[in-house]
Amino acid sequence: MALAVLCIIGFIAYWVPTIAANSNRHRNRAAIGMLNLFLGWTLFGWVVALIWADTDNCEN
């Protein structure tokens, strides 16, 4: 049971940059999602995607 909970938490944490980009309606949310998909497993790729998702480039 604990392993299942940790897997779910890890899955959600992995997709935080993509979730943030979608909730902020970022103009480049598809690119952020692709960066997160392919390089999110590295700490560097995940941090870059998170910073990019939090920039002020949102649709009105």
Secondary structure as UniProt FT lines:
FT   HELIX           2..14
FT   HELIX           16..23
FT   TURN            24..25
FT   TURN            27..28
FT   HELIX           29..39
FT   TURN            40..41
FT   HELIX           43..53
//
